[in-house]
């Protein structure tokens, strides 16, 4: 698909003016809306602004390519604006942006917009094309310029095959330089860095191949033969890319922005023969350079989140199946067979329990892999399994996962001096056997005894916790769920809640803390939905029409339903929702409510202990949040 297939004349503004970045984006969104491809303009604009918070889309040379992928968009589109006076846009080169291409992408598996963006990014690396954009005087001239540039740049393109990367020199000979480009979103910067490296290599007569690690996947993947024959390798990336394939080669590791702005220097450095030999990754999710640059606390947080992200599907899937087993077996409630009295209930319970049992091995295993790459996975999984069997529970698995990862790193250093002939034995014999012996001894001799005692102390403390302390804990957990809607505080509360669902032996239990966490996450969308109907003058028509979807998301424990409202008015929406959520969490704890499932919202209320008061807690917290919103928000 060509650029002109997405760019329409009604979405072009050649004489634009904007006071700042937000004003420029607002104008661009208005241009995009003229195409009729945005069903919810305000949500789309909020998504565009949120993307800018993750990192500026000002790519330099006076160009910005803001973008957002969201269900508010019905079909892909492009809008163009030129501001000759320039707009401060936090661009990579610190210069004002004058040329803006806004991309609208629907939230679907079809990533056609990425191909168009790749083409656009390629064209924007040509100074003549940028000069032409600055000089056009009409929409017709603009479209003619783009059409001509596409025809020249992609003249040899085969529609049925993947385009071949630009290469200078003999394509049959080994490439002198190989490169990988990748940015966090996998869109503009990825392709612009690739194009910049290819252009500068062509001018220098250097043969090059660039692998792009974009949102639509890896293109022009580097082969083992190409890596073996290359004189130098450049990795310009702001996210993780597989690095161990470059072990033993001279690798220049830089930010993706350097691939765009410092391509000449990078090519010279890659071929200088002075670049250190790459010795392999020190972790499973970052390059060696990135690992060295990060703080210790940041590394630990990322390792933990990697383990949690792999653990949660087992916790959620298993926990909800267990909850459904109880729901399907309510006739046996109060008996020893509750959850197992019928074949169907027993099937749900057994399947869910088996999935839930993987919670601790998955947590520890992927923490360890994040630290020590693949050799850490087995040792970490066994640390989690030993923690479950040894009574040290969730926290034992967590500590065991970190211990396993760092044990493997230590082991790697100890065996680094072995002869090359023994290299193949390391991953299949040395790491798994010695690693397993070490972690087994550490878990049995230190971690399990210490953490089992700690768990007993925690259990006893909770059992004797007074009513005031429990209510305060519920207040804090509920409020944390509503402060950053998926950020670190929200994650911390949720991880604490899910951890409380596992007993010392790894079996699922019903938890009052999980109940406070879940209800705290349900309140924000429900409170906002109520406020849109009770305080209609303080919300737009679009806000009021979203009542049903927002309310349902809240009931289903999808806290993200509050994000569009929080993005538009954070100073009023977030405090109101957080207070309402905190009240709900405190009441849930006060009434002794508990839940055995880590997700599901109202759909698992049937297995909540003291369901009636749990509903009351949700209603009160939601009303408190709604009233605060009504008081604090200004009239539209």
Residue pairs with C-beta under 8 A, 6 or more apart in sequence:
1 112
1 115
1 116
2 116
2 119
2 147
2 150
3 78
3 116
3 119
3 120
3 123
3 146
3 150
4 143
4 146
4 147
4 150
5 116
6 76
6 77
6 78
6 113
6 116
7 77
7 78
7 79
7 80
7 143
7 146
8 34
8 35
8 77
8 78
9 139
9 143
10 31
10 34
10 35
11 31
11 32
11 34
11 35
11 77
11 78
11 79
11 80
12 31
12 79
12 80
12 81
12 139
12 142
13 27
13 31
13 80
13 81
13 82
14 81
14 82
14 136
14 137
14 138
14 139
14 142
15 82
15 84
16 24
16 27
16 81
16 82
16 83
16 100
17 83
17 85
18 24
18 27
18 83
18 87
20 87
20 88
21 52
21 87
21 88
21 89
21 90
22 49
23 87
24 64
24 81
24 83
24 87
24 89
24 97
24 100
25 45
25 48
25 49
25 52
25 66
25 102
26 45
27 81
28 48
28 66
28 79
28 81
28 100
28 102
29 38
29 41
29 44
29 45
29 48
29 79
29 102
30 41
31 79
31 80
31 81
31 102
32 38
32 44
32 77
32 79
32 102
32 104
33 41
35 77
35 79
35 104
37 73
37 74
37 75
37 76
37 77
37 104
38 44
38 72
38 73
38 74
38 77
38 104
39 72
39 73
39 74
40 72
40 542
41 72
41 542
42 540
42 542
42 564
42 568
43 70
43 72
43 564
44 68
44 70
44 72
44 73
44 104
46 563
46 564
46 567
46 568
47 68
47 69
47 70
47 72
48 66
48 67
48 68
48 102
49 567
50 68
50 563
50 567
51 57
51 66
51 67
51 68
51 185
52 66
54 184
54 185
55 184
55 185
56 64
56 89
56 90
56 91
56 92
57 64
57 65
57 66
57 67
57 188
58 64
58 89
58 90
58 91
58 92
58 97
59 65
59 91
59 92
59 121
59 124
59 188
59 189
59 192
59 260
60 91
60 92
60 93
60 95
60 257
60 260
60 261
61 93
61 95
61 124
61 127
61 130
62 86
62 91
62 95
62 96
62 97
62 98
62 99
62 130
62 134
63 97
63 98
63 99
63 100
63 101
63 124
63 130
64 89
64 91
64 97
64 99
64 100
64 101
65 100
65 101
65 102
65 103
65 117
65 120
65 121
65 124
65 187
65 188
66 100
66 102
66 103
67 102
67 103
67 104
67 105
67 113
67 117
67 185
67 187
67 188
68 103
68 104
68 105
69 105
69 106
69 107
69 113
70 105
70 106
70 107
71 106
71 107
73 104
73 105
73 106
73 107
74 106
75 106
76 103
76 104
76 105
76 106
76 112
76 113
76 116
77 103
77 104
78 101
78 102
78 103
78 104
78 116
78 120
79 100
79 101
79 102
79 104
80 99
80 100
80 101
80 102
80 142
81 99
81 100
81 102
82 98
82 99
82 100
82 133
82 134
83 97
83 98
83 100
84 98
84 134
85 98
86 95
86 96
86 97
86 98
87 96
87 97
87 98
88 96
88 97
89 96
89 97
91 97
92 257
92 260
92 261
93 261
98 134
99 130
99 133
99 134
101 120
103 113
103 116
103 117
103 187
104 113
105 111
105 113
105 114
111 215
111 216
114 186
114 187
114 214
114 215
114 216
115 216
117 187
117 188
117 191
118 191
118 212
118 214
119 150
119 153
119 154
121 188
121 190
121 191
121 192
121 195
122 153
122 191
122 192
122 195
123 129
123 146
123 149
123 150
123 153
124 130
124 192
125 192
125 195
125 196
125 199
125 260
126 149
126 153
126 199
129 145
129 149
132 145
132 149
133 142
133 145
136 142
136 145
154 163
156 164
157 163
162 219
162 220
164 220
165 194
165 198
165 208
165 209
165 210
165 220
166 195
166 198
166 199
166 201
166 202
166 208
167 175
167 198
167 201
167 207
167 208
167 209
168 198
168 201
168 202
168 203
168 204
168 205
168 206
168 207
168 208
169 176
169 205
169 206
169 207
170 207
171 207
173 207
174 207
174 225
174 226
174 229
174 230
175 207
175 208
175 209
175 226
175 229
175 230
176 206
176 207
176 208
176 230
176 231
176 232
176 271
177 201
177 206
177 207
177 208
177 230
177 231
177 232
177 233
177 234
177 267
177 270
177 271
178 208
178 209
178 210
178 211
178 222
178 226
178 227
178 230
178 232
178 233
178 234
179 194
179 197
179 208
179 209
179 210
179 211
179 233
179 234
179 235
179 236
179 259
180 210
180 211
180 212
180 213
180 222
180 233
180 234
180 235
180 236
180 237
180 241
181 189
181 190
181 191
181 193
181 194
181 197
181 210
181 211
181 212
181 213
181 236
181 237
181 256
181 259
182 190
182 212
182 213
182 214
182 236
182 237
182 238
182 239
182 241
182 256
183 189
183 190
183 193
183 237
183 238
183 239
183 256
184 238
184 239
185 215
186 213
186 214
186 215
186 216
186 239
187 214
187 215
189 238
189 256
189 257
189 260
190 212
190 213
190 214
190 256
191 212
191 214
192 259
192 260
193 236
193 256
193 257
193 259
193 260
193 263
194 210
194 212
194 259
196 259
196 260
196 261
196 263
197 208
197 210
197 234
197 236
197 259
197 263
197 266
197 267
198 208
198 210
199 263
200 263
200 264
200 267
201 207
201 208
201 263
201 267
204 264
204 267
206 267
206 271
208 267
209 220
209 222
209 226
210 220
211 218
211 219
211 220
211 221
211 222
212 218
212 219
212 220
213 237
213 239
213 241
222 245
224 245
227 233
227 245
227 246
227 249
230 249
231 250
231 270
231 271
232 249
232 250
232 251
232 252
232 269
232 270
232 271
232 272
232 275
233 246
233 249
233 250
233 251
233 252
233 270
233 278
234 251
234 252
234 254
234 259
234 266
234 267
234 270
235 241
235 243
235 246
235 251
235 252
235 253
235 254
235 287
236 254
236 255
236 256
236 258
236 259
236 266
237 253
237 255
237 256
237 287
238 255
238 256
238 257
240 285
240 286
240 287
240 290
241 287
243 251
243 278
243 280
243 281
243 287
243 288
244 280
244 281
244 373
246 278
247 278
247 279
247 280
248 277
248 278
249 277
249 278
250 270
250 273
250 275
250 276
250 277
250 278
251 275
251 278
252 266
252 269
252 270
252 275
253 287
253 288
253 289
253 290
254 262
254 266
258 266
259 266
269 275
278 288
279 288
280 288
281 287
281 288
281 373
282 288
282 291
282 409
283 291
283 299
283 303
283 370
283 371
283 372
283 373
284 306
284 369
284 370
284 371
284 372
284 373
284 374
284 376
285 302
285 303
285 306
285 370
286 294
286 299
286 302
291 299
294 302
300 402
301 488
302 370
303 367
303 370
303 371
303 401
303 402
303 405
304 367
304 398
305 491
306 366
306 367
306 369
306 370
307 362
307 363
307 364
307 365
307 366
307 367
307 370
307 398
307 401
308 363
308 491
308 495
309 366
310 362
310 363
310 365
310 366
311 359
311 360
311 362
311 363
311 366
311 498
312 498
312 598
314 355
314 356
314 358
314 359
314 362
315 356
315 359
315 498
315 501
315 598
316 598
316 599
317 352
317 355
318 351
318 352
318 353
318 354
318 355
318 356
318 357
318 358
318 359
318 508
319 352
319 356
319 501
319 508
319 596
319 597
319 598
319 599
320 352
320 597
320 598
320 599
320 600
320 604
321 348
321 349
321 351
321 352
321 355
322 339
322 348
322 349
322 352
322 353
322 356
322 508
322 596
322 597
323 352
323 595
323 596
323 597
323 600
323 604
323 606
323 607
324 348
324 352
324 604
325 339
325 340
325 345
325 346
325 347
325 348
325 349
325 352
326 333
326 338
326 339
326 345
326 349
326 596
326 606
326 607
327 604
327 606
327 607
328 342
328 344
328 345
328 348
329 337
329 338
329 339
329 340
329 341
329 342
329 345
330 606
331 341
332 338
332 339
332 340
332 341
332 342
332 345
335 341
339 345
339 346
339 349
340 346
340 349
352 508
353 507
353 508
356 502
356 506
356 507
356 508
357 388
357 506
357 507
359 394
359 502
359 506
360 384
360 385
360 387
360 388
360 393
360 394
360 396
360 397
360 502
360 506
361 380
361 381
361 382
361 384
361 385
361 388
361 397
362 381
362 384
363 384
363 394
363 397
363 398
363 401
364 380
364 381
364 383
364 384
364 387
364 397
364 398
364 400
364 401
364 404
365 376
365 377
365 378
365 380
365 381
365 383
365 384
365 401
366 377
366 380
366 401
367 380
367 398
367 401
367 402
367 404
367 405
368 376
368 377
368 379
368 380
368 381
368 383
368 401
368 402
368 404
368 405
368 408
369 376
369 377
369 380
369 405
370 376
370 405
371 402
371 405
371 406
371 408
371 409
372 404
372 405
372 406
372 408
372 409
372 412
374 427
375 408
375 412
375 426
375 427
375 431
375 432
375 435
376 404
376 405
376 408
376 435
378 431
378 432
378 435
378 436
379 404
379 405
379 407
379 408
379 431
379 432
379 435
379 436
379 438
379 439
380 400
380 401
380 404
380 405
382 404
382 436
382 439
382 440
383 397
383 400
383 401
383 403
383 404
383 439
383 443
383 447
384 397
384 400
384 401
386 400
386 439
386 440
386 443
386 444
386 448
387 393
387 394
387 396
387 397
387 400
387 443
387 447
387 448
387 451
388 397
388 505
388 506
389 505
389 506
390 396
390 443
390 444
390 448
390 452
391 448
391 451
391 452
391 455
391 504
391 505
392 399
392 400
392 443
392 447
392 448
392 450
392 451
392 452
392 454
392 455
392 504
393 451
393 452
393 455
393 502
393 503
393 504
393 505
393 506
394 499
394 502
395 451
395 454
395 455
395 499
396 443
396 447
396 448
396 451
396 452
396 455
399 447
399 451
400 439
400 442
400 443
400 447
403 439
403 442
403 447
404 435
404 439
407 435
407 438
407 439
407 442
408 431
408 435
411 430
411 431
411 434
411 435
411 438
412 426
412 431
415 426
415 430
418 426
452 504
455 504
459 504
465 473
467 590
470 512
470 589
470 590
471 586
471 589
471 590
472 586
473 513
473 516
473 589
474 512
474 516
474 585
474 586
474 587
474 588
474 589
474 590
475 582
475 583
475 585
475 586
475 589
476 582
476 585
477 493
477 496
477 497
477 513
477 516
477 517
477 520
477 585
478 516
478 517
478 519
478 520
478 523
478 581
478 582
478 583
478 584
478 585
478 586
478 588
478 621
479 520
479 578
479 579
479 581
479 582
479 585
480 489
480 490
480 492
480 493
480 520
481 490
481 493
481 494
481 517
481 520
481 521
481 559
481 581
481 585
482 490
482 520
482 521
482 523
482 524
482 559
482 562
482 574
482 577
482 578
482 580
482 581
482 582
483 489
483 490
483 574
483 578
484 490
485 524
485 559
485 560
485 562
485 563
485 566
486 559
486 560
486 563
490 521
490 559
493 517
493 520
494 517
494 521
496 513
496 517
497 511
497 513
497 514
497 516
497 517
497 518
497 598
498 514
498 598
500 509
500 511
500 512
500 513
500 514
501 508
501 509
501 510
501 511
501 514
501 596
501 597
501 598
502 508
502 509
503 509
508 596
509 596
510 594
510 595
510 596
510 607
510 609
511 594
511 595
511 596
512 588
512 589
512 592
512 593
512 594
514 594
514 595
514 596
514 597
514 598
515 588
515 589
515 593
515 594
515 595
515 608
515 609
515 614
516 585
516 586
516 588
516 589
517 585
518 557
518 595
518 598
518 599
518 601
519 581
519 584
519 585
519 588
519 593
519 614
519 617
519 618
519 621
520 581
520 582
520 584
520 585
520 621
521 557
521 559
521 581
522 554
522 555
522 557
522 559
522 584
522 601
522 602
522 618
523 554
523 577
523 580
523 581
523 584
523 618
523 621
523 622
523 625
524 554
524 559
524 561
524 562
524 566
524 577
524 580
524 581
524 625
525 550
525 551
525 553
525 554
525 558
525 559
525 561
525 562
526 550
526 551
526 554
526 555
526 618
526 622
526 625
527 554
527 576
527 577
527 580
527 621
527 622
527 623
527 624
527 625
527 626
527 629
528 550
528 554
528 561
528 562
528 565
528 573
528 577
528 625
528 626
528 629
529 546
529 547
529 548
529 550
529 551
529 554
530 551
530 622
530 623
530 625
530 626
531 538
531 539
531 625
531 626
531 627
531 629
531 630
531 633
532 539
532 543
532 544
532 546
532 547
532 550
533 544
533 547
534 626
534 630
535 626
535 629
535 630
535 633
536 544
537 635
537 636
538 629
538 630
538 633
538 634
538 635
538 636
539 633
539 636
540 636
543 565
546 564
549 561
550 561
550 562
550 565
553 560
553 561
554 561
554 562
554 601
554 622
555 601
555 602
556 600
556 601
556 602
556 603
557 599
557 600
557 601
557 602
558 601
562 573
562 577
565 573
566 573
566 574
566 577
569 633
572 629
572 632
572 633
573 629
573 633
575 628
575 632
576 625
576 626
576 628
576 629
576 632
577 625
577 629
579 624
579 625
579 628
580 621
580 622
580 623
580 624
580 625
580 626
580 628
581 621
581 625
582 621
583 620
583 621
583 624
584 617
584 618
584 620
584 621
584 622
584 624
585 617
585 621
587 613
587 616
587 617
587 620
587 621
588 613
588 614
588 617
591 610
591 613
591 614
591 616
591 617
592 609
592 610
592 613
593 608
593 609
593 610
593 611
593 613
593 614
593 617
594 608
594 609
594 610
595 604
595 607
595 608
595 609
595 614
596 607
597 604
597 607
605 611
605 614
605 615
608 614
